[in-house]
Amino acid sequence: MVRRARRAVLRTEGGRHVTPPLVWMPPGLRDAGTVRRLAAGVALFRQGDRAGAVFQVVSGRLRLARQTIEGQSITLHTAEPGEMFAEAALFSPVYHCDAVAVVGSEVQAWPKADLLAAFQRDPDLAEQFMAALARQVQALRAQLAARNILSARERVLHQLALRVGADGRTVRLRGTLMEFAAEIGLTPAALYRTLARLERDGLVVRPTTGTLLLGKADV
């Protein structure tokens, strides 16, 4: 289903309103995108499809994954509400990964021809877009560096420390444990074993589904 986007303030799954972080995009261009609704498991695009648009998550989550020659699916990133993705489509004839809805989701789309034309008309707008991309590159480099931690225990503790809330202890996972495992480069079985050991050692407590509490030990 496709409909015209009518607002710059978008609603997340939990009913909380958030302002999308597209501060570099003029309101007229921001509101000109179309919104698509996707059921869980439905692909927005597949690796090798013609690249015609750039997207932002309105609600839900989309898993970005690349297929290897052996047919294995490798998770690159899970895009959440407010995040823009597929920016590389601006300079590529095809998409280089799959984008699949993890849950029922909505995405806002802008034809790449419209964005490129806007950048040509307004160099300042293009510069702001490049700055936004630079921040994403920094975040992705940090994520890749974390995947180089060989110990599953240390990798999990590192990732939990990055996600800890303002109280310094509560970690609310954005999706399922299987999604978390894919994001940090572990198999689900390895993650489950690691969390069980951390619980036995008093470093992690799991009071409710989707929430972890870090123990008092230094992580």
C-alpha positions in Angstrom: 0.0 0.0 0.0 1.3 3.4 -1.0 0.1 6.8 0.3 1.4 10.3 0.4 3.2 11.3 3.5 1.5 14.2 5.3 3.6 15.0 8.3 7.1 15.4 9.5 6.4 14.0 12.9 6.1 10.2 12.8 4.6 7.7 15.2 6.7 4.7 16.4 5.3 1.3 17.3 4.9 2.2 20.9 2.7 5.2 20.1 5.5 7.7 21.0 5.9 10.6 18.6 9.4 11.3 17.4 10.8 14.0 15.1 12.7 12.3 12.2 16.4 13.2 12.2 16.3 14.5 8.7 17.1 18.1 9.8 19.1 18.6 6.6 16.0 18.0 4.4 13.7 21.0 3.5 10.2 20.4 4.7 8.8 20.5 1.2 11.1 17.7 0.1 10.7 15.8 3.3 6.9 15.8 3.1 6.9 14.8 -0.6 7.9 11.2 0.0 5.5 8.3 -0.3 4.9 5.9 2.6 4.7 2.1 2.0 3.3 -0.4 4.5 5.0 -3.8 4.7 3.8 -6.9 6.6 6.4 -8.9 8.6 8.7 -10.9 6.3 7.9 -8.8 3.2 10.9 -7.5 1.2 11.0 -3.8 0.4 13.7 -4.6 -2.2 16.1 -7.4 -2.9 19.8 -7.5 -3.6 20.3 -6.7 -7.4 16.9 -4.9 -7.8 17.0 -1.6 -9.7 17.8 1.1 -7.2 15.1 3.8 -7.6 14.7 5.4 -4.1 16.1 6.1 -0.7 14.1 5.3 2.4 13.4 6.2 6.0 11.8 3.9 8.6 8.5 5.4 9.8 7.6 2.5 12.1 8.7 -1.0 12.7 12.1 -2.4 11.8 13.8 -3.5 8.6 16.6 -6.0 8.4 19.3 -5.2 5.8 21.1 -8.3 4.8 23.5 -9.4 2.0 23.5 -12.8 0.4 26.9 -14.5 0.0 27.9 -16.7 -3.0 27.1 -19.7 -0.8 23.6 -18.5 -0.2 24.2 -17.4 3.4 22.3 -14.3 4.6 24.5 -11.9 6.6 22.9 -9.1 8.6 24.4 -5.7 7.9 22.1 -3.6 10.0 18.6 -3.3 11.4 17.1 0.0 10.5 14.7 1.5 13.1 12.2 4.4 13.2 13.8 7.6 12.2 16.7 6.0 10.4 17.4 6.5 6.7 18.8 3.7 4.6 19.8 2.7 1.1 21.6 6.0 0.5 24.1 4.2 -1.7 21.2 3.9 -4.2 21.8 7.5 -5.2 25.0 6.4 -7.0 24.3 2.8 -7.9 22.0 1.3 -10.5 21.0 -1.6 -8.1 20.6 -2.3 -4.4 23.4 -4.2 -2.8 21.4 -5.9 -0.1 18.0 -7.1 0.9 15.6 -5.0 3.0 13.0 -7.1 4.7 10.5 -6.0 7.3 11.2 -7.7 10.7 7.7 -6.7 11.9 4.8 -4.9 10.4 6.5 -1.7 9.2 6.1 1.6 7.3 8.8 3.3 5.3 8.9 6.7 3.6 10.5 6.8 0.1 12.1 9.5 -2.0 13.0 8.9 -5.6 16.7 9.2 -6.0 16.2 11.5 -9.1 14.4 14.0 -6.9 17.1 14.0 -4.2 20.0 14.3 -6.7 18.2 17.2 -8.4 17.7 18.9 -5.0 21.4 18.5 -4.2 22.4 20.0 -7.6 20.1 23.0 -6.9 21.3 23.5 -3.4 25.0 22.8 -2.6 24.4 23.6 1.1 21.8 20.8 1.2 24.3 18.4 -0.4 26.9 19.3 2.3 24.4 18.7 5.1 23.6 15.3 3.6 27.3 14.4 3.4 27.6 15.4 7.1 24.8 13.0 8.0 26.4 10.2 6.0 29.7 10.9 7.8 28.1 10.4 11.2 26.6 7.1 9.9 30.1 6.0 8.7 31.5 6.7 12.2 28.8 4.6 13.9 29.3 1.7 11.4 33.0 1.7 12.0 32.4 1.4 15.7 30.0 -1.4 15.0 32.6 -3.2 12.8 35.3 -2.7 15.4 33.1 -4.4 18.1 32.6 -7.4 15.8 36.4 -7.9 15.8 36.2 -8.8 19.5 36.8 -12.5 19.3 35.5 -13.5 22.8 31.8 -14.0 22.7 31.6 -13.0 26.3 33.5 -9.7 25.8 31.6 -8.9 22.6 28.2 -9.3 24.4 29.3 -7.2 27.4 30.7 -4.6 25.1 27.5 -4.4 23.1 25.3 -4.3 26.2 27.5 -1.5 27.6 26.9 0.5 24.4 23.1 0.1 24.7 22.7 0.7 28.4 20.1 3.3 29.5 20.4 6.5 31.5 20.3 4.6 34.8 23.6 2.9 33.8 22.2 -0.6 34.2 19.0 -1.2 32.1 19.4 -2.4 28.5 16.2 -2.6 26.4 16.8 -4.7 23.3 15.4 -3.2 20.1 14.2 -6.6 18.8 14.5 -10.3 19.6 17.6 -12.1 20.9 17.9 -13.7 17.5 18.1 -10.2 15.9 20.6 -9.1 18.5 22.8 -12.1 17.8 22.8 -11.3 14.1 23.6 -7.7 14.7 26.7 -8.5 16.8 27.9 -11.4 14.6 27.1 -14.4 16.8 24.9 -17.4 16.2 21.7 -17.5 18.4 23.1 -20.6 20.2 26.4 -18.8 21.0 24.5 -15.8 22.3 22.1 -17.9 24.5 25.1 -19.8 26.0 27.0 -16.5 26.7 24.0 -14.9 28.3 23.4 -18.0 30.5 27.1 -17.8 31.7 26.8 -14.1 32.4 23.7 -14.7 34.4 25.4 -17.4 36.4 28.3 -15.0 37.1 26.0 -12.3 38.2 26.8 -9.9 35.4 23.4 -9.9 33.7 19.9 -10.4 35.0 16.9 -11.0 32.6 13.8 -9.8 34.5 11.5 -9.5 31.5 11.5 -10.3 27.8 13.5 -7.7 25.9 15.1 -6.2 29.0 18.5 -7.0 30.5 20.0 -5.6 33.7 23.8 -5.3 34.0 25.2 -6.6 37.3 27.4 -4.6 39.6 30.6 -6.0 38.2 32.6 -3.7 36.0 31.8 -4.2 32.3 
